[in-house]
Amino acid sequence: MSDFDNREEDGQKEEGLEEVKDQDTSDKKEEKKEYEDVCFICRRPESKAGKMYHLPNNICVCDDCMHRTMDAVSQYDYQGMLNNPELMNMLNNMNKDGKYPNISFVNLADLQGNDGIPNKQKIKKKKEKEKEKEADPVFNIRDIPAPHKIKASLDEYVIGQEQAKKIISVAVYNHYKRVVTNTMDDIEIEKSNILMIGPTGSGKTYLVKTLARLLDVPLAIADATSLTEAGYIGDDIESVVSKLLAAADNDVEKAERGIIFIDEIDKIAKKKNTTSRDVSGESVQQGMLKLLEGSEVEVPVGASSKNAMVPLATVNTRNILFICGGAFPDLEEIIKQRLTKQTAIGFNGELKDKYDKDPDILSKVIVEDLRNFGMIPEFLGRLPIICTLQGLTKEMLVRILKEPRNAILKQYQKLLSLDEVDLQFDDEALEAIADKATKKDTGARALRAIIEDFMLDIMYEIPKDDNIGRVTITKDYIEGTGGPAIQIRGAGYAITDKQAGAAE
């Protein structure tokens, strides 16, 4: 091979390396363009602070902070440092190696992100108008599933609560039609926020989680118990929108079409007979009015409260669906008092204990009952859809154990199938588990605790013996009077724990 051919190959290799370098630099630029530049000092994003100065090590400083820094440096000469020629030479030559002078108390490598600011505190850039037109919309009116399809999908995961699933399916369908169309013949469609009322363990949070997963929209679940009035210790009211922004990967446009579920909403009811300031009750309800109705609010990015070191993003809550849920304890008594106001004497009289054993008493709730509970009328007016969930009966608990797509029993059967063991449950055993769960009065949450308890020994002992092929959970084992039926691989008979102990 001639020297000319070798030179050609070397040239091609160099060209290939240059192309790879160009691709790397372009990829880095694209990654950087995805997020806005944030000032390293005041933490304001580029959309708020304006043009940034780009310093070494990818640090950005806004125009205001740069001028303030230069003014401070020009006023004071720190111990003659500016007149020190050695220091000035170090500062002038620090870009040659791409490193700062040897300063031991600052480790820039510990700071995440390209410019020393974590990505969770950056805001994604808004798309340009031309790109917005070309890009497909987040939702298409033809792609929104009809209410009966939404309910059919919920049926695969949530057992019972037929009326609640129907109400939520219609409300969500109408809401996202409103989001997509924005206006119809100059008729503005109002937002339909939802208030869910149901006892603990009835499936309020699980219903919303399943709904968000089916619709593929960002979901934020916030707890109302941590919210306080502005200026007091606790989370600011805007923190619920901040969680949604984080769930949407700091994409404001995506977050503005998401769902916010505020749990334990009954805990911010107006306090009765209190002499101190109600910073976590009525004042929180008043502060949430603008969020529920729809307005532009400034929310902290990557934090739960506003401070000088956290950038702020402006989010419009007009198209965000708010779902508030709570157990509302003692609400049944308020409903009973209203229903039994009629005198118990005479031909049309009703017995005072008529509604004491009514399992569906919550479905008779009206706005007046919620006002008596402690919710202010302005807050209830922004939650026009009231959805009640029933307490779980024994039959519903048995169905929850085995019917949903990710039922608890199916999870344990999958775990043991990895050990090549077949796990079975008798119908009587399932009824015994449901009986125990009903006594605990914590809804579906009690099922997990009961199953974890009696499955502990099985999960511990099964991997010891490779000969075990099938384990059947019986009613006697659940009640503690016997053991599970264990079947050896290839054997046609079952050996119980008592028989195994006698054989030993």
C-alpha positions in Angstrom: 0.0 0.0 0.0 1.4 3.4 -1.0 1.9 6.4 1.3 -0.8 8.2 -0.6 -3.4 5.5 0.3 -2.3 5.7 3.9 -2.7 9.4 3.9 -6.2 9.0 2.4 -7.2 6.6 5.2 -5.9 8.9 7.9 -7.8 11.7 6.4 -11.0 9.7 6.3 -10.5 8.7 9.9 -9.9 12.3 10.9 -13.1 13.4 9.0 -15.0 10.6 10.8 -13.7 11.8 14.2 -14.6 15.4 13.4 -18.2 14.3 12.4 -18.5 12.3 15.7 -17.3 15.4 17.6 -19.8 17.6 15.7 -22.6 15.2 16.6 -21.6 15.1 20.2 -21.5 18.9 20.4 -24.9 19.2 18.6 -26.4 16.6 21.0 -25.2 18.6 24.0 -26.6 21.8 22.5 -29.9 20.1 21.9 -29.9 18.9 25.5 -29.1 22.3 26.8 -31.8 23.9 24.6 -34.4 21.7 26.2 -34.2 23.6 29.5 -34.0 27.3 30.1 -30.8 28.8 31.5 -31.1 29.6 35.2 -29.1 32.3 37.0 -26.6 30.7 39.3 -27.1 33.5 41.9 -30.8 34.5 42.0 -32.1 31.2 40.4 -34.4 33.1 38.0 -35.0 31.4 34.7 -34.2 32.9 31.3 -37.8 33.8 30.6 -37.9 35.9 33.8 -34.4 37.4 34.1 -33.6 38.0 30.4 -30.4 37.3 28.6 -27.7 35.4 30.5 -23.9 35.8 30.7 -22.2 32.4 30.1 -19.2 31.9 32.4 -16.7 29.0 32.5 -18.0 25.6 33.7 -21.4 26.3 32.1 -22.4 28.7 34.8 -25.0 31.3 33.8 -25.5 34.7 35.5 -28.3 37.2 34.7 -27.7 40.8 33.8 -28.9 42.1 37.1 -26.7 39.9 39.2 -23.7 40.5 37.0 -24.0 44.3 37.4 -24.5 44.0 41.1 -21.4 41.9 41.5 -19.3 44.2 39.4 -20.6 47.2 41.4 -19.6 45.5 44.7 -16.2 44.5 43.4 -15.5 48.1 42.1 -16.4 49.6 45.5 -14.2 47.4 47.6 -10.7 46.1 47.0 -10.5 43.0 49.1 -7.1 43.3 50.8 -5.5 44.5 47.5 -6.4 41.3 45.7 -7.3 43.1 42.5 -3.8 44.6 42.4 -2.1 41.2 43.0 -0.5 40.3 39.6 -0.2 36.6 40.5 -3.9 36.3 41.2 -4.8 38.1 38.0 -2.5 35.8 36.0 -4.3 32.7 37.5 -7.7 34.1 36.7 -6.6 34.9 33.1 -5.2 31.5 32.5 -7.9 29.4 34.2 -9.7 28.8 30.9 -6.7 27.0 29.3 -7.2 23.8 31.3 -10.9 24.3 31.7 -10.5 24.4 35.5 -10.8 27.0 38.2 -7.8 27.9 40.4 -7.1 25.4 43.2 -9.9 26.3 45.6 -10.5 23.4 48.0 -13.7 24.5 49.7 -15.8 24.5 46.5 -16.4 21.3 44.7 -18.3 22.1 41.5 -18.4 18.4 40.5 -20.8 17.8 43.4 -23.4 20.1 41.7 -25.7 18.3 39.4 -26.7 19.6 36.0 -24.6 21.2 33.3 -24.5 24.6 34.9 -24.4 23.6 38.6 -28.2 23.6 39.0 -30.2 20.3 39.2 -32.5 19.6 36.3 -35.4 19.3 38.6 -35.1 23.0 39.3 -35.1 23.9 35.6 -38.0 24.8 33.4 -38.4 23.3 30.0 -38.4 25.8 27.2 -41.7 26.5 25.5 -42.1 25.4 21.9 -41.9 28.0 19.2 -45.2 28.9 17.4 -44.1 27.3 14.2 -43.2 24.1 15.9 -46.4 24.1 17.8 -48.4 24.2 14.6 -46.4 21.3 13.2 -46.5 19.2 16.3 -49.5 17.0 17.1 -51.7 18.2 19.9 -51.4 16.4 23.3 -55.1 15.4 23.0 -57.1 14.8 19.9 -60.9 14.9 20.1 -61.1 11.6 18.3 -58.6 9.9 20.6 -60.5 10.7 23.9 -62.1 7.4 25.0 -65.9 7.5 25.4 -67.3 7.3 29.0 -68.3 3.7 28.7 -64.8 2.7 27.5 -63.2 4.6 30.4 -65.5 2.8 32.8 -64.8 -0.6 31.2 -61.0 0.0 31.7 -61.6 1.0 35.3 -63.7 -2.2 35.9 -60.5 -4.2 35.2 -58.8 -2.7 38.2 -61.5 -1.4 40.6 -64.2 -3.7 42.0 -67.6 -2.2 42.8 -68.3 1.5 43.1 -70.3 1.4 39.9 -72.0 4.8 40.4 -68.7 6.5 41.3 -66.9 5.1 38.2 -69.8 6.3 36.0 -69.7 9.8 37.4 -65.9 10.1 37.1 -65.9 8.7 33.5 -68.4 11.3 32.3 -66.7 14.1 34.2 -63.2 13.3 32.8 -64.6 12.8 29.3 -66.4 16.2 29.3 -63.3 17.9 30.9 -60.9 16.8 28.2 -63.3 17.6 25.4 -63.3 21.1 26.9 -59.5 21.1 27.0 -59.2 20.1 23.3 -61.9 22.3 21.8 -61.3 25.2 24.2 -64.4 27.0 23.0 -67.5 25.8 21.0 -69.4 28.5 19.1 -68.2 31.2 21.6 -69.8 29.1 24.5 -67.2 28.7 27.2 -67.5 25.4 29.0 -66.9 25.6 32.7 -64.5 23.3 34.5 -66.0 20.3 36.3 -63.9 19.5 39.4 -64.8 16.5 41.5 -65.3 15.9 45.2 -65.0 12.3 46.2 -66.4 11.2 49.6 -65.9 7.7 50.9 -64.7 5.7 54.0 -61.1 4.8 54.3 -59.9 2.0 52.1 -62.8 2.3 49.7 -60.6 3.1 46.7 -60.5 6.9 46.2 -56.8 7.2 45.6 -56.5 4.0 43.7 -59.4 5.1 41.4 -57.6 8.3 40.5 -54.2 6.6 40.0 -55.8 4.1 37.6 -57.6 6.9 35.7 -54.4 8.9 35.2 -52.5 5.8 34.0 -55.3 4.9 31.5 -55.4 8.5 30.1 -51.6 8.9 30.1 -51.6 12.3 31.7 -49.4 13.7 34.5 -50.8 13.1 37.9 -49.9 14.7 41.2 -51.2 13.4 44.6 -51.0 16.0 47.4 -52.0 15.8 51.0 -54.1 18.6 52.3 -52.9 18.1 55.9 -49.5 19.7 55.2 -51.0 22.8 53.6 -51.0 26.1 55.6 -51.7 29.7 55.0 -48.9 31.7 53.3 -46.3 32.9 55.8 -46.7 29.9 58.2 -44.6 26.8 58.6 -45.8 24.1 56.2 -46.3 23.7 52.5 -47.7 26.7 50.5 -50.9 26.1 48.6 -49.1 26.4 45.3 -47.0 23.4 46.2 -49.8 21.1 44.8 -49.2 22.6 41.3 -45.5 22.3 41.9 -45.8 18.6 42.3 -47.8 18.3 39.1 -45.0 20.3 37.3 -42.4 17.8 38.6 -44.6 14.9 37.4 -44.7 16.5 34.0 -40.9 16.7 33.9 -41.0 20.5 34.3 -43.0 20.9 31.0 -45.5 23.6 31.7 -47.7 22.9 28.7 -48.0 19.2 29.7 -48.7 20.1 33.3 -51.5 22.4 32.3 -53.5 19.4 31.0 -52.9 17.1 34.0 -54.8 15.9 37.1 -54.3 17.0 40.7 -55.7 14.8 43.4 -55.8 16.4 46.8 -56.3 13.8 49.5 -57.6 14.3 53.1 -59.5 17.3 52.0 -61.8 16.9 55.0 -58.8 17.8 57.3 -58.9 21.5 56.1 -62.5 21.9 57.3 -63.3 25.1 59.4 -62.3 24.5 63.0 -65.2 25.0 65.5 -64.9 26.7 68.9 -61.3 27.8 68.4 -59.7 31.0 69.7 -56.5 30.8 67.7 -55.9 31.7 64.1 -57.1 28.9 61.7 -54.0 28.7 59.5 -54.6 25.1 58.3 -58.4 25.2 57.9 -60.7 27.9 56.5 -57.8 30.0 55.3 -56.4 27.1 53.2 -59.9 26.7 51.6 -59.9 30.4 50.7 -56.4 30.2 49.3 -57.3 27.2 47.0 -60.3 29.1 45.4 -58.1 30.6 42.7 -56.4 27.3 41.9 -59.7 25.4 41.5 -61.4 28.0 39.4 -58.4 28.6 37.1 -55.8 31.4 37.2 -52.1 31.9 36.5 -50.1 31.2 39.6 -46.3 31.3 40.1 -45.1 28.0 41.5 -41.7 27.0 42.8 -39.8 24.5 40.6 -38.4 21.5 42.4 -39.4 22.7 45.9 -42.5 23.0 48.1 -42.1 26.6 49.1 -40.9 29.8 47.5 -37.5 31.2 48.4 -34.7 33.1 46.8 -32.8 30.1 45.6 -35.7 28.4 43.7 -36.8 29.5 40.3 -40.5 30.2 39.7 -42.7 29.1 36.8 -46.1 30.5 35.7 -48.7 27.8 35.4 -52.3 28.4 34.2 -54.7 26.1 36.2 -57.7 26.7 33.9 -57.4 23.3 32.2 -56.1 21.3 35.2 -58.7 18.8 36.6 -58.8 18.9 40.4 -60.2 15.9 42.3 -60.5 16.3 46.0 -61.1 13.3 48.2 -61.7 12.7 51.9 -63.2 10.2 54.4 -65.3 13.0 56.1 -65.7 11.2 59.5 -68.9 12.0 61.4 -70.5 13.2 58.2 -73.0 10.3 58.6 -74.3 11.8 61.8 -74.9 15.2 60.1 -76.8 13.4 57.3 -78.9 11.4 59.9 -79.7 14.6 61.8 -81.0 16.2 58.7 -83.0 13.2 57.6 -84.6 12.6 61.0 -85.6 16.3 61.6 -89.2 15.3 61.0 -91.1 14.4 64.2 -91.2 10.8 65.3 -94.8 11.1 66.5 -97.9 10.7 64.2 -98.9 8.9 61.1 -96.0 10.2 59.0 -93.4 9.9 61.8 -90.1 8.1 61.3 -88.1 6.3 63.8 -84.9 8.0 64.9 -82.9 4.8 64.3 -84.2 4.3 60.8 -80.8 5.3 59.1 -78.5 3.9 61.8 -77.8 0.7 59.9 -78.0 2.1 56.4 -74.7 1.2 54.6 -75.3 3.7 51.8 -76.0 6.7 54.0 -73.2 8.8 52.3 -75.0 8.7 49.0 -77.7 11.0 50.5 -75.2 13.8 51.1 -76.1 17.3 50.0 -74.1 20.6 50.0 -75.8 21.7 53.2 -74.3 18.7 55.1 -70.8 19.6 53.9 -71.3 23.2 55.0 -72.3 22.0 58.4 -69.2 19.8 58.4 -67.0 22.9 58.0 -66.4 23.4 54.3 -67.1 27.0 53.1 -69.7 27.6 50.4 -67.2 29.3 48.0 -65.0 26.1 48.1 -67.9 23.8 47.5 -69.1 25.9 44.6 -65.9 25.2 42.7 -66.4 21.4 43.2 -69.8 21.0 41.3 -69.6 17.1 41.0 -70.0 15.2 44.3 -69.1 11.5 44.0 -69.7 9.1 46.9 -68.1 5.7 47.4 -69.6 2.9 49.3 -68.1 1.0 52.2 -66.7 -2.4 51.2 -68.9 -5.4 52.0 -67.6 -8.9 52.5 -68.6 -10.0 49.0 -66.7 -7.0 47.5 -63.6 -7.8 49.6 -63.6 -11.4 48.2 -63.9 -10.1 44.7 -61.0 -7.6 45.3 -58.8 -10.5 46.4 -59.1 -12.4 43.1 -60.7 -10.5 40.3 -58.7 -7.3 39.5 -55.9 -7.5 36.9 -53.3 -6.9 39.6 -55.1 -8.6 42.5 -53.2 -9.4 45.7 -53.5 -13.2 45.3 -52.3 -13.0 41.7 -49.2 -11.1 43.0 -48.3 -13.9 45.4 -49.1 -16.6 42.8 -46.6 -14.9 40.5 -43.9 -14.7 43.2 -44.2 -18.5 44.0 -44.4 -19.4 40.3 -40.9 -18.1 40.0 -40.0 -20.9 42.4 -42.0 -23.3 40.3 -44.7 -23.7 43.0 -48.4 -23.5 42.3 -50.3 -21.4 45.0 -54.1 -22.0 45.3 -56.7 -20.5 47.7 -59.9 -22.3 48.8 -63.1 -20.3 48.6 -63.7 -20.8 52.3 -60.2 -19.3 52.9 -61.1 -16.2 50.9 -64.2 -15.7 53.0 -62.3 -16.1 56.2 -59.8 -13.4 55.0 -62.7 -11.1 54.1 -64.3 -11.7 57.6 -61.1 -10.7 59.3 -60.7 -7.6 57.1 -64.3 -6.5 57.8 -63.6 -6.5 61.6 -60.6 -4.2 61.2 -62.9 -1.6 59.5 -60.1 -0.2 57.3 -61.4 -1.3 53.9 -59.2 -2.9 51.3 -56.0 -1.9 53.2 -56.7 -4.6 55.8 -56.5 -7.3 53.1 -52.8 -6.7 52.5 -51.9 -6.8 56.2 -53.8 -10.1 56.8 -52.3 -11.8 53.7 -48.8 -10.6 54.6 -49.2 -12.1 58.1 -50.1 -15.7 57.1 -47.9 -15.8 53.9 -44.8 -15.0 55.9 -44.1 -18.6 57.0 -45.0 -20.0 53.6 -42.7 -17.6 51.7 -39.9 -18.5 54.2 -40.3 -22.3 54.2 -41.1 -23.0 50.5 -37.6 -22.2 49.1 -36.1 -24.7 51.5 -37.7 -27.8 49.9 -37.4 -28.2 46.1 -39.9 -31.1 46.2 -42.9 -29.0 47.0 -45.1 -28.5 43.9 -48.3 -27.0 45.1 -49.5 -25.2 48.2 -53.2 -24.7 48.9 -54.3 -22.1 51.6 -57.2 -23.5 53.6 -59.8 -21.9 56.0 -58.2 -23.8 58.9 -54.8 -22.2 58.2 -56.3 -18.7 58.1 -58.1 -19.2 61.4 -55.0 -20.8 63.0 -56.5 -24.2 63.6 -54.6 -26.1 60.9 -52.1 -25.8 58.2 -51.9 -25.4 54.4 -52.2 -28.4 52.1 -48.8 -29.1 50.6 -48.5 -31.4 47.5 -45.2 -33.0 46.5 -44.1 -32.9 42.9 -45.3 -35.9 41.0 -47.4 -37.2 44.0 -51.1 -37.6 43.8 -51.8 -36.9 47.5 -51.6 -33.8 49.7 -49.6 -33.7 53.0 -50.8 -31.2 55.6 -48.6 -29.6 58.2 -50.0 -31.8 61.0 -49.2 -35.0 58.9 -45.7 -33.7 58.1 -45.1 -33.1 61.8 -46.4 -36.5 62.8 -44.1 -38.2 60.2 -41.1 -36.4 61.6 
